[in-house]
Amino acid sequence: MNWMRRRSTAAGIAVAAALVLGGCTGTGKADDKPGAGRGDEPFAMTLTPDEGARDVAVAGKVSVRVKGGRLAAVEVSAPGPGKLAGRLNTEGTAWTSTAALAPGATYTMKARGMDGEGAQQTRSATFTTAAAPKSRTFFGEYFPDKGTTVGVAHPVAITFSKPVRDKAAVERALSVTAVPAVEGSWSWLKSWDGRDRIDYRPQTYWKAGTRVRLTMHLAGVDAGGVYGTQERVVDFRIGQAVTSTVDVKRKTLTLARNGKTVRTLPVSSGKKGFETWNGTMVVLGKTPSLRMNSRTVGIFGAEAYNLGAVKWDVQLTTSGTFVHAAPWNAGKFGRVNGSHGCIGMSTADAAWFYRQVGVGDPVTVVHSRDTAAVGNGYGDWNVDWESWKAGSALR
């Protein structure tokens, strides 16, 4: 099988495989009673591959042929790759594909013909192509997961296992719908570890209670020499609007729920040379106890630390920014910024904050420096809306 064979150009794929040739209307049901055909020849329609065929070679051709009549329309399509381009012969009796099939995809053929008396005849068949070798496949790791409830700032994020060269082809195979509806856009970026990633977010935070659906039709999609393997429908929900603001100058953290301030806590953020990231970060996860070793974030020498059992840890960035209990800094909360970049507070206050927030809740830091990068966790909200939309491969 020739896995390296490229699929047709976007222009070629855009050519509809449906070929409407005219004729009178009919029932459109499969296996209609055949007409007399042309002369004494009975009407017959043959679809190749056959119904239920599996492991069909991607280098093979799809065809529909008729005897005793002519073809009116043919459409061959799969959820990920879309419509398969093809051509009808001059006699109107045979349709043959002109583009390569995608590997690992399930295609449906629908054909409509007319017998010699003008009565419509319809046939359909479904077949599956052979999967590509693993070295030629990719998948997307997506968040949020199915059935979860997340905060108002959580984007839809998909990180890919292989480089995506044809970003437009992949983006066309993805969709997000929301109830209530939102204005939103996909945007391509690099994750913290350098992998290709695409995120979808609304122009502003989701509304509390929104129901969101991610649809991935990636099976068989050619991303530039590698092929997708996934068909997914992922439903999740947006919870209450829990937002937090850290003011580095005032050394406070203020938490609000559904727009109403709940509590303001004294904190200590990053000291000079280790300033806490500015801008909006999003809660990635929580753990009640965690060892923090400065070597994991590239801090050595006199500033090195190795702290066991740090309590009430709320992670904000992939690079290692947390909100957590910092009893060793007692006396600095609300007075001095003395951390290595995290947001520290008393053990009691950290336990309270830990109970209030969840994955997807935004934490915005003001009056600091060096805004958190878009791919460092979910820094999506640090990009203005026009620039975010410009990151789509379809604009």
Secondary structure, DSSP 8 states (H G I E B T S, - for coil): --TT-----HHHHHS-S------------BT------STT---EEEEES-TT--SB-TTS--EEEEESEEEEEEEEEETTTEE--EEE-TTSSEEEE-S---TT-EEEEEEEEEETTS-EEEEEEEEEB----GGGEE-EEEES-TT-EE-TT--EEEEESS--S-HHHHHHTEEEEEES---EEEEEEE-TTS-EEEEEEESS---TT-EEEEEEE-TT-BSSS-EE--EEEEEEEE---EEEEEETTTTEEEEEETTEEEEEEE-B-B-TTS--EEEEEE--EEEEEEEEEGGGGT--GGG--EEEEEEEEEE--TT--EEEE-GGGTTTTTT---BSSSEEE-HHHHHHHHHH--TT-EEEEES-EEE--TTTTT-GGGS-HHHHHHT-TT-
